[in-house]
Amino acid sequence: MYNGCCGTCGARLVGCDDVDPFALGILLGGQVLRARVAQDLARRPRYPEPGDLLDVGVLKALGYLSYPSLRDFGLDPAAVEASLLSRGLETHHEDGCLYAWDPRGLQVLLGRFYRMLRHVGWPERAREFALRVARESVDPRGQPALYRLIGLAFADPRFC
């Protein structure tokens, strides 16, 4: 069982394989937030920020931002997408949002949870998983393990 990504925050991924958070961090770009920073981030109000999308492939496996949010930050959605693609990431447009994912990093993460994904009937391949995340919402009460996996893919500090 997952015993918390940092050893001090106590987050648990019930029903999933063991995850080595530091190895996962290395696979996702070599940077891992320390427990104190993750806890501070979890406590503050959450607003969209450029890192929600621009940190994909560095600090997270999956991210998205709405086109209005990108423009509010002075970013051109087409230029952002071109930059993401040039870094070897994949992108998708859905409901006024630009999604991006690191195919290799996301695949490694999904590989750690393949049994749970099979059990809940979700795709085990990065592209199909990312597209399904873009198109569907997951009820945290109905599928808590899947919800937590999606949180890990987005590097949501509530799941660190």
C-alpha positions as CSV (number, residue, x, y, z in Angstrom):
1,M,0.0,0.0,0.0
2,Y,1.0,3.6,-0.6
3,N,2.3,5.1,2.6
4,G,2.5,8.8,1.6
5,C,4.7,10.4,-1.0
6,C,6.9,12.2,1.4
7,G,6.7,10.0,4.5
8,T,5.3,12.8,6.7
9,C,2.1,14.0,5.0
10,G,0.3,10.7,5.5
11,A,-1.6,10.7,2.2
12,R,-2.8,7.2,1.3
13,L,-3.7,5.6,-2.0
14,V,-6.0,2.8,-0.9
15,G,-6.0,-0.3,-3.1
16,C,-3.0,0.7,-5.2
17,D,0.5,-0.7,-5.7
18,D,3.5,0.6,-3.8
19,V,4.8,3.9,-5.2
20,D,8.3,5.2,-4.6
21,P,7.7,8.9,-4.7
22,F,11.3,9.9,-5.3
23,A,11.6,7.5,-8.2
24,L,8.3,8.8,-9.5
25,G,9.7,12.3,-9.2
26,I,12.8,11.4,-11.1
27,L,10.7,9.8,-13.8
28,L,8.6,12.9,-14.1
29,G,11.6,15.2,-14.5
30,G,13.7,15.0,-11.5
31,Q,12.0,17.4,-9.2
32,V,9.9,16.5,-6.1
33,L,8.3,19.0,-3.8
34,R,9.3,18.6,-0.1
35,A,6.5,17.7,2.3
36,R,6.4,21.1,3.9
37,V,5.9,22.9,0.6
38,A,3.3,20.3,-0.5
39,Q,1.4,20.8,2.7
40,D,1.5,24.6,2.4
41,L,0.3,24.4,-1.2
42,A,-2.6,22.1,-0.1
43,R,-3.7,24.7,2.5
44,R,-3.9,27.8,0.3
45,P,-6.8,28.6,-2.1
46,R,-6.4,27.0,-5.5
47,Y,-6.5,29.3,-8.5
48,P,-5.4,28.5,-12.1
49,E,-1.8,29.3,-12.8
50,P,0.5,28.9,-15.8
51,G,2.3,26.0,-14.1
52,D,-0.9,24.0,-14.3
53,L,0.0,23.4,-17.9
54,L,3.6,24.6,-18.3
55,D,5.0,22.2,-15.7
56,V,3.9,19.1,-17.6
57,G,6.9,16.9,-18.3
58,V,8.9,18.6,-15.5
59,L,6.8,18.4,-12.3
60,K,3.7,16.6,-13.5
61,A,2.5,14.0,-16.0
62,L,-0.8,15.7,-16.9
63,G,-2.1,19.2,-16.9
64,Y,-4.6,21.6,-18.4
65,L,-5.7,25.2,-18.6
66,S,-8.7,26.9,-20.1
67,Y,-8.1,29.2,-23.1
68,P,-9.4,32.2,-21.1
69,S,-6.9,31.5,-18.3
70,L,-4.1,31.2,-20.8
71,R,-5.1,34.6,-22.2
72,D,-5.4,36.1,-18.8
73,F,-1.8,35.2,-18.2
74,G,-0.9,36.9,-21.5
75,L,-0.2,33.6,-23.2
76,D,-1.2,32.7,-26.7
77,P,-2.8,29.2,-26.6
78,A,-1.4,28.3,-30.1
79,A,2.1,29.3,-29.0
80,V,1.8,27.4,-25.7
81,E,0.7,24.3,-27.6
82,A,3.6,24.6,-30.0
83,S,6.0,24.9,-27.1
84,L,4.5,21.8,-25.4
85,L,4.7,19.8,-28.6
86,S,8.3,20.8,-29.2
87,R,9.1,19.4,-25.8
88,G,7.8,16.0,-26.9
89,L,4.5,16.3,-25.0
90,E,1.1,15.4,-26.4
91,T,-1.9,17.8,-26.4
92,H,-5.6,17.7,-26.8
93,H,-8.4,20.4,-26.9
94,E,-11.6,19.7,-25.0
95,D,-14.4,22.0,-23.8
96,G,-12.4,25.2,-24.2
97,C,-9.3,23.8,-22.5
98,L,-5.8,22.8,-23.6
99,Y,-4.7,19.5,-22.1
100,A,-1.1,18.3,-22.2
101,W,0.6,15.1,-21.0
102,D,4.0,13.6,-20.9
103,P,3.4,10.3,-22.7
104,R,6.4,8.5,-21.1
105,G,5.9,9.9,-17.6
106,L,2.2,9.3,-17.6
107,Q,2.7,5.7,-18.9
108,V,5.1,5.0,-16.1
109,L,2.6,6.2,-13.5
110,L,-0.2,4.2,-15.1
111,G,2.0,1.1,-15.2
112,R,2.2,1.3,-11.4
113,F,-1.6,1.2,-11.1
114,Y,-2.5,-1.2,-14.0
115,R,-4.5,-3.6,-11.7
116,M,-6.7,-0.8,-10.4
117,L,-7.2,0.6,-13.9
118,R,-8.3,-2.8,-15.2
119,H,-10.6,-3.2,-12.2
120,V,-12.4,0.1,-12.8
121,G,-12.3,-0.3,-16.6
122,W,-10.1,2.7,-17.4
123,P,-7.4,2.8,-20.1
124,E,-3.9,1.7,-19.2
125,R,-2.3,3.6,-22.1
126,A,-1.3,7.3,-21.6
127,R,-3.1,8.8,-24.6
128,E,-6.4,7.0,-23.9
129,F,-6.2,7.8,-20.2
130,A,-5.5,11.5,-20.8
131,L,-8.4,11.7,-23.3
132,R,-10.8,10.0,-20.9
133,V,-9.7,12.4,-18.0
134,A,-10.5,15.3,-20.4
135,R,-13.9,14.0,-21.2
136,E,-15.2,12.5,-17.9
137,S,-15.3,13.5,-14.3
138,V,-14.6,10.9,-11.6
139,D,-16.6,10.8,-8.3
140,P,-14.1,10.7,-5.5
141,R,-16.6,8.7,-3.3
142,G,-17.5,6.2,-6.1
143,Q,-13.9,5.6,-7.3
144,P,-11.5,6.9,-4.7
145,A,-8.4,5.1,-6.0
146,L,-8.9,6.3,-9.5
147,Y,-9.6,9.8,-8.3
148,R,-6.3,9.7,-6.3
149,L,-4.4,8.4,-9.3
150,I,-5.7,11.3,-11.4
151,G,-4.7,13.7,-8.6
152,L,-1.1,12.2,-8.7
153,A,-1.0,12.6,-12.5
154,F,-1.9,16.3,-12.1
155,A,0.6,16.6,-9.2
156,D,-2.1,17.9,-7.0
157,P,-0.5,18.5,-3.6
158,R,-3.6,17.1,-1.8
159,F,-2.4,13.6,-3.0
160,C,1.3,14.0,-2.2
